Amino acid sequence: MEELKHRNALPVGFWLNEYQIESILGKSGGFGITYLAMDTNLGQRVAIKEYLPSDFAVREGMSTVYARSTVDEEAFEWGLKRFIEESRNLAQFNHPNIVRVLRFFKANGTAYMVMEYQPGKSFDEYLKTNTFSESDLISIILPLTDALSTIHAAGMLHRDIKPTNLYIRSNHTPVLLDFGSARYAIGQKSVGLTSVVTPGYAPLEQYDNEIEDQGPWTDIYALGAVLYFAITGEIPPAATRRIMSDPMIAAIEIGYGKYSQHLLEAIDWALMPNKEERPQTIVDWREKILLGIPQSHSPSIRLNTGITSTIRQTTKFVSKPKTPPWLMTMAGMLAFIICAIAVGVLFDQNRQLTEEQEKRIVAETKIAKIEANLTFEMQQHKKVVAQLAEVQKTLDEVQGFYTDPMMNADSVKVAQCEQCLLQQKFYDVVGVTANDMLNVRQYPSTSSDVITKIPPDSRCVAYLNRLYIIGTNIWIYIEYNSVQGWVNSIYLRENKECPLK
């Protein structure tokens, strides 16, 4: 690939453990940088992705990466954990059409994902110099659907499918690159993160970081958009433009006469703005795509060819009759009738065989669909259990404060009463580095104004019996040096030795 320039990139020749940087392969939507490097131990090239979210991280000096400010530290560290988690999840796959993760490691204040590198070009670059027939597109799209089926069965989503993230190797086989799951997760923490979605390829449900209804249908929309771009040369309109009055011209209209109706209908199905109207699993969508394969490749046609061959063999050795003409005529008529009956019987048997095979294929497809749905449901169940565990953890932390029984889902206010004052709690500052300060904010949010700062070694900070819950974060209202404000509870630890004030 053409070498790209990036002011935050590691310099050419830089050493990362046993890897030496050779060039920059690309940037990942403000999320990180991917390098081409040489594994000096094995003597082969690898691709290395560096976690460097440009919206809240910067490189200082030649190598070390830092959060831009103390305000960004929580988001940076949270994203770093998600990046490592994604690396670990991808390393479990050994699929020919999924980028192979060899290892990951932490260095320079950040983390790195080491992947196989193979010569080729992105699908976006490939489209600029190649034209695709339907069979060409099928040969690319089917391996990718198989790769996505494997990913979805593991309870994961790609979340950033687009032509630049589909790689075509030198042997013309496709591979999925640059998963967007970690980047999307960080987007939930930092709404300012660059390119959380890619307009035209991201469905509507990806535009709201709070929505939890993404699934296989989300990746199917993106892959359908890639096919739409491949056959039309145009990127579909952004999903946000398709809500009220959809300006997109249907694939069935643009591709009429150039591609099969089944393939065009499959593309339009995948691009339905409403997620409930899209294919819910890759199996559903792939079944629709396969209907467009030319009939000359179907099993039934091969069987019919075999029958024709059998009929020819049965009539090949008929010798010239030596009987009188009138008897020959009767014999000929009889032979014709017998042959007709034989052909009819053979044809009926073959038709029955073909129908049985078709029934078996339909049954196998249904079984595969059920298995895929069951696997996905199991993964969703695991996610729900994990979410419940997070909720329980938050509730356990809330119980550490005296709260009003009438608390609602968004905020908790504690009544100011004599009993509450008698039970007043005090806290020590924890988890703040010696050269930093704990921010006290006007409102319970990291984006709110800082009204004062508390030194990292402060003790006996008074809790004023008010708290506010945002997701799994608990903000509490405190008083320090006669100044009242909000701090995140993770930076405070109860001190029962403090005297009542």
C-alpha positions in Angstrom: 0.0 0.0 0.0 1.0 3.6 -0.5 2.7 4.9 2.6 0.6 7.3 4.6 1.8 10.2 6.8 0.6 10.7 10.4 2.1 13.1 12.8 1.6 10.8 15.8 3.1 7.7 14.1 6.2 5.8 15.2 9.1 6.6 12.9 10.4 4.2 10.3 13.1 2.0 11.8 11.6 2.1 15.3 11.9 -1.2 17.3 8.8 -2.7 19.0 10.3 -5.7 20.8 11.5 -7.9 18.0 9.6 -6.0 15.3 11.1 -3.1 13.3 8.7 -0.6 11.7 9.0 -0.3 7.9 6.1 1.9 6.9 2.6 3.1 7.8 -0.3 1.0 6.3 -3.1 3.2 7.4 -5.2 4.9 10.1 -8.2 3.4 11.7 -10.7 6.2 11.9 -8.9 8.2 14.6 -8.7 5.0 16.7 -5.2 3.9 16.0 -2.4 3.4 13.4 -1.5 0.3 11.5 2.2 -0.3 10.6 4.0 -2.7 8.3 6.9 -4.2 10.3 9.5 -6.9 10.0 9.5 -9.8 12.5 13.3 -10.1 12.9 13.0 -13.4 14.7 11.1 -15.2 11.9 12.2 -13.0 9.0 8.7 -12.2 7.8 6.5 -9.1 7.5 3.6 -8.5 9.9 0.9 -5.8 10.3 0.8 -4.1 13.7 -2.1 -2.0 14.9 -1.3 0.5 17.7 -4.0 1.8 20.1 -3.9 5.5 19.8 -7.3 7.2 19.9 -6.5 10.7 18.6 -9.5 12.4 20.2 -8.2 11.8 23.7 -4.6 10.5 23.4 -1.3 11.9 22.1 2.3 10.7 21.7 4.9 12.7 23.6 8.5 12.3 22.5 9.3 9.5 20.1 7.3 6.6 21.6 5.2 7.0 24.8 1.4 7.5 24.5 -0.5 9.5 27.1 -4.1 10.6 27.7 -4.5 14.2 26.5 -5.6 15.4 30.0 -6.6 14.0 33.4 -10.2 14.2 32.1 -9.4 11.8 29.3 -7.6 9.2 31.4 -10.6 7.2 32.3 -11.8 6.9 28.7 -8.2 6.1 27.5 -7.7 3.3 30.0 -11.2 2.0 29.4 -10.6 1.9 25.7 -7.2 0.2 26.2 -8.9 -2.6 28.0 -11.5 -3.0 25.2 -8.6 -3.0 22.6 -6.8 -5.8 24.4 -10.1 -7.7 24.9 -10.8 -7.4 21.1 -7.3 -8.7 20.3 -7.8 -11.6 22.6 -11.2 -12.4 21.0 -9.8 -12.2 17.5 -6.9 -14.5 18.3 -9.3 -17.4 18.8 -10.3 -17.4 15.1 -8.3 -19.4 12.6 -10.5 -18.8 9.6 -9.1 -18.2 6.1 -11.2 -15.1 5.6 -10.7 -13.4 9.0 -7.5 -11.5 9.7 -5.2 -13.7 11.8 -4.0 -12.2 15.1 -0.7 -13.6 16.1 -0.2 -11.9 19.5 -0.7 -8.7 21.4 1.4 -6.8 23.9 1.6 -3.6 25.9 4.4 -1.1 25.5 5.0 2.7 25.3 1.9 3.3 27.6 -0.4 1.7 25.0 -1.0 -1.7 23.4 -0.3 -3.4 20.0 -2.0 -6.1 18.0 0.3 -8.2 15.7 -1.5 -9.7 12.6 -0.5 -11.7 9.6 0.4 -9.6 6.6 -0.2 -10.8 3.0 0.3 -8.9 -0.3 -2.8 -7.6 -1.9 -5.1 -4.5 -1.9 -8.3 -3.2 -0.3 -11.6 -4.0 -2.0 -11.9 -0.2 -2.5 -8.6 -0.1 -4.5 -9.5 -3.3 -6.3 -12.8 -1.8 -7.6 -10.8 1.1 -9.2 -8.9 -1.3 -11.5 -11.3 -4.3 -11.9 -14.8 -4.9 -13.1 -16.8 -7.7 -11.5 -19.3 -10.1 -13.0 -21.9 -11.7 -10.8 -19.8 -14.9 -10.4 -16.9 -12.7 -9.3 -18.9 -11.0 -6.6 -20.3 -14.3 -5.4 -16.8 -15.8 -5.1 -15.9 -12.8 -2.9 -19.1 -12.4 -0.9 -19.7 -16.0 0.1 -16.4 -16.5 1.9 -17.1 -13.3 3.8 -20.6 -14.5 4.8 -19.0 -17.6 6.1 -16.4 -15.6 8.1 -19.2 -13.4 9.6 -21.2 -16.5 10.5 -18.2 -17.7 12.5 -17.8 -14.3 14.2 -21.5 -14.1 15.0 -21.6 -17.6 16.4 -18.9 -16.5 18.9 -21.2 -13.6 20.0 -19.2 -10.9 18.3 -19.9 -8.3 15.6 -17.5 -6.7 13.1 -19.4 -3.3 13.2 -17.2 -1.5 10.6 -17.6 -3.4 7.3 -16.7 -1.2 4.3 -14.6 -1.6 1.1 -11.4 -0.3 2.9 -11.8 -3.0 5.6 -12.2 -5.8 3.1 -8.8 -7.0 1.8 -8.3 -8.9 -1.5 -5.2 -11.0 -1.4 -2.9 -11.7 -4.4 -4.7 -15.0 -4.9 -8.0 -13.1 -5.1 -9.4 -14.5 -1.8 -11.0 -11.9 0.6 -10.3 -11.3 4.2 -12.0 -9.2 6.9 -9.8 -6.5 8.5 -10.0 -3.8 11.2 -12.9 -4.8 13.5 -14.8 -1.9 14.9 -16.2 -3.5 18.1 -13.6 -1.9 20.4 -13.9 1.5 18.6 -17.7 1.4 19.0 -17.4 0.5 22.7 -15.1 3.5 23.2 -17.6 5.6 21.4 -20.1 4.8 24.1 -17.6 6.4 26.6 -16.5 9.3 24.4 -19.1 10.6 21.9 -16.5 12.7 20.3 -14.4 9.8 19.0 -13.7 10.2 15.3 -15.5 7.9 12.8 -17.4 5.7 15.2 -19.7 5.1 12.2 -19.0 5.2 8.4 -21.9 7.0 6.6 -23.4 4.9 3.9 -22.2 1.6 5.4 -23.5 2.0 9.0 -27.2 1.2 9.7 -29.3 3.6 11.8 -28.9 1.6 15.0 -25.1 2.3 15.0 -25.7 6.1 15.3 -26.9 5.9 18.9 -24.3 4.7 21.3 -27.0 3.9 23.9 -28.8 1.5 21.7 -28.2 -2.2 22.6 -30.2 -3.7 19.7 -27.3 -4.4 17.3 -26.8 -7.9 15.9 -26.0 -9.9 12.8 -28.4 -7.6 10.9 -26.1 -4.7 11.6 -23.1 -6.4 9.8 -25.5 -7.6 7.0 -26.5 -4.0 6.3 -22.9 -3.0 5.9 -22.0 -5.9 3.7 -25.1 -5.2 1.6 -23.9 -1.6 1.2 -20.5 -3.0 0.0 -22.3 -5.0 -2.7 -24.4 -2.0 -3.6 -21.2 0.1 -4.1 -19.7 -2.8 -6.2 -22.5 -3.0 -8.7 -23.5 0.7 -8.9 -20.3 2.6 -8.1 -22.2 4.7 -5.6 -22.2 4.6 -1.8 -25.7 4.2 -0.4 -27.1 7.4 1.3 -26.3 7.7 5.0 -28.9 5.8 7.1 -29.9 9.1 8.8 -31.1 10.5 5.4 -33.3 7.4 4.7 -35.7 7.9 7.7 -38.3 10.2 6.3 -37.9 10.1 2.5 -35.5 7.5 1.3 -33.4 8.9 -1.6 -31.7 5.5 -2.4 -32.4 4.0 -5.8 -33.0 0.3 -5.3 -30.4 -2.2 -6.5 -33.1 -4.1 -8.4 -33.7 -1.0 -10.5 -30.0 0.0 -11.1 -28.8 -3.5 -11.7 -31.7 -4.7 -13.8 -30.5 -6.8 -16.8 -26.9 -6.9 -15.5 -27.2 -9.1 -12.4 -29.7 -11.8 -11.4 -32.9 -10.7 -9.7 -32.2 -12.8 -6.7 -28.8 -11.1 -6.0 -30.3 -7.6 -6.5 -33.2 -8.5 -4.2 -30.7 -9.8 -1.6 -28.9 -6.5 -1.6 -32.1 -4.5 -1.2 -33.2 -6.8 1.6 -29.9 -6.2 3.5 -30.3 -2.4 3.1 -33.7 -2.1 4.6 -33.6 0.9 7.0 -35.7 -0.9 9.6 -33.6 -3.6 11.2 -36.6 -5.9 11.8 -37.1 -6.0 8.0 -33.6 -7.1 7.3 -32.3 -10.7 7.3 -31.8 -11.6 11.0 -28.9 -14.1 10.4 -26.2 -14.6 7.8 -27.8 -18.0 7.0 -31.1 -16.3 5.9 -29.3 -13.8 3.7 -26.8 -16.3 2.1 -29.8 -18.5 1.2 -31.3 -15.6 -0.8 -28.0 -14.9 -2.5 -27.5 -18.5 -3.5 -30.8 -18.5 -5.3 -29.1 -16.3 -7.9 -26.4 -18.9 -8.9 -26.9 -20.0 -12.6 -28.9 -23.2 -13.0 -26.1 -24.8 -14.9 -24.3 -25.2 -11.6 -27.2 -26.8 -9.6 -27.3 -30.4 -8.6 -30.5 -31.2 -10.4 -29.1 -30.2 -13.8 -26.1 -32.5 -13.3 -28.6 -35.4 -12.5 -30.6 -34.7 -15.6 -27.4 -34.9 -17.7 -26.8 -38.3 -16.2 -30.2 -39.5 -17.3 -29.6 -38.4 -20.9 -26.4 -40.4 -20.9 -28.2 -43.5 -19.6 -30.9 -43.3 -22.3 -28.2 -43.0 -25.0 -26.5 -46.1 -23.6 -29.7 -48.2 -23.7 -30.4 -47.3 -27.3 -26.9 -47.4 -28.7 -26.8 -51.1 -29.4 -30.1 -51.6 -31.3 -29.3 -53.6 -34.4 -31.0 -53.4 -37.8 -34.2 -55.6 -37.9 -34.3 -58.5 -40.5 -38.1 -59.0 -40.4 -40.7 -58.2 -43.0 -41.7 -54.6 -43.4 -45.1 -54.9 -41.8 -43.7 -56.8 -38.8 -40.9 -54.3 -38.6 -43.5 -51.5 -38.4 -45.4 -53.2 -35.6 -42.1 -54.0 -33.8 -41.0 -50.4 -34.2 -44.2 -49.1 -32.7 -43.9 -51.5 -29.8 -40.3 -50.6 -29.3 -41.1 -46.9 -29.4 -43.9 -47.5 -26.8 -41.5 -49.5 -24.5 -38.8 -46.9 -24.8 -41.3 -44.1 -24.0 -42.5 -45.9 -20.9 -38.9 -46.6 -19.9 -37.9 -42.9 -20.3 -41.0 -41.9 -18.4 -40.2 -44.3 -15.5 -36.6 -43.1 -15.5 -37.6 -39.4 -15.6 -40.1 -39.9 -12.8 -37.5 -41.7 -10.7 -35.0 -39.0 -11.3 -37.6 -36.3 -10.5 -38.4 -38.0 -7.2 -34.6 -38.3 -6.5 -34.2 -34.6 -7.2 -37.2 -33.6 -5.0 -35.7 -35.7 -2.2 -32.4 -33.9 -2.6 -34.1 -30.5 -2.6 -36.1 -31.5 0.5 -32.8 -32.5 2.2 -31.1 -29.3 1.3 -34.1 -27.3 2.6 -34.1 -29.3 5.8 -30.3 -28.9 6.3 -30.7 -25.1 5.7 -33.4 -24.9 8.3 -31.3 -26.9 10.8 -28.3 -24.6 10.2 -30.5 -21.6 10.7 -31.9 -23.0 13.9 -28.4 -23.8 15.2 -27.1 -20.3 14.3 -30.1 -18.7 16.0 -29.6 -20.9 19.1 -25.9 -20.0 19.2 -26.7 -16.3 18.9 -29.4 -16.5 21.6 -26.9 -18.3 24.0 -24.4 -15.5 23.4 -27.1 -12.9 24.0 -27.9 -14.7 27.2 -24.3 -14.5 28.4 -24.3 -10.7 27.6 -27.5 -10.2 29.6 -26.0 -12.1 32.6 -22.9 -9.9 32.3 -25.0 -6.8 32.2 -27.0 -8.0 35.3 -23.7 -8.5 37.1 -22.7 -4.9 36.3 -26.1 -3.7 37.6 -25.8 -5.7 40.8 -22.3 -4.3 41.3 -23.7 -0.8 41.0 -26.5 -1.6 43.4 -24.0 -3.0 45.9 -22.0 0.3 45.7 -25.2 2.3 46.1 -26.0 0.4 49.3 -22.8 1.9 50.7 -24.6 5.3 51.0 -27.8 6.2 53.0 -30.4 6.7 50.3 -34.1 7.7 50.1 -36.3 4.6 49.5 -38.2 6.6 46.9 -35.2 6.8 44.5 -35.9 6.7 40.7 -33.9 5.2 37.8 -31.9 8.3 37.1 -31.1 9.9 40.4 -31.1 9.2 44.1 -31.6 12.0 46.6 -31.2 11.4 50.3 -33.4 13.3 52.8 -31.6 15.8 55.1 -32.7 14.7 58.5 -31.3 14.4 62.0 -30.9 10.7 61.7 -29.0 11.1 58.4 -26.7 13.7 60.0 -26.0 11.3 62.9 -25.1 8.7 60.3 -23.0 11.0 58.1 -20.1 9.4 56.3 -16.6 10.6 55.5 -14.3 9.5 52.8 -10.5 9.5 52.0 -9.3 10.2 48.4 -7.8 7.1 46.7 -6.6 6.2 43.2 -5.3 9.7 42.4 -1.6 9.9 41.5 0.7 12.0 43.7 1.2 14.7 41.0 -2.5 15.0 40.2 -5.6 16.3 41.9 -9.2 15.1 42.2 -11.6 17.3 40.3 -14.8 18.5 42.1 -17.5 19.4 39.5 -20.5 21.6 39.5 -22.7 18.8 38.1 -22.3 15.0 38.1 -20.5 14.7 34.7 -16.9 14.8 33.4 -17.9 17.5 31.0 -19.1 19.8 33.9 -17.1 22.7 35.2 -14.5 22.1 37.8 -15.2 24.2 40.9 -12.3 23.1 43.1 -9.6 20.4 43.3 -8.8 18.0 46.2 -5.2 16.9 46.9 -4.6 13.1 46.5 -3.8 12.6 50.2 -6.9 14.3 51.6 -8.9 12.6 54.4 -12.3 12.9 55.9 -14.1 14.4 53.0 -17.8 14.9 54.0 -20.6 13.2 52.1 -23.7 15.4 51.9 -26.3 12.6 51.4 -26.9 13.0 47.7 -25.9 10.7 44.8 -26.5 10.4 41.1 -26.2 7.3 38.9 -25.1 7.5 35.3 -24.9 4.0 33.7 -22.6 2.2 36.2 -20.9 5.4 37.4 -21.9 6.7 40.8 -21.4 10.4 41.5 -21.7 11.7 45.1 -22.2 15.2 46.5 -19.4 16.2 49.0 -18.1 19.1 50.9 -14.4 20.1 51.0 -13.1 23.3 52.6 -16.7 24.7 52.7 -17.0 24.1 48.9 -19.7 21.6 47.8 -19.7 19.7 44.5 -19.7 16.3 42.7 -17.0 13.6 42.5 -16.9 10.1 41.1 -17.3 7.6 43.9 -14.4 5.4 42.5 -11.9 7.9 43.9 -13.3 7.8 47.5 -13.0 5.2 50.2 -15.0 5.4 53.5 -13.1 6.4 56.6 -15.0 5.4 59.8 -12.4 7.1 62.1 -13.4 10.6 61.1 -15.1 12.7 63.8 -18.5 14.1 63.1 -18.5 17.8 62.2 
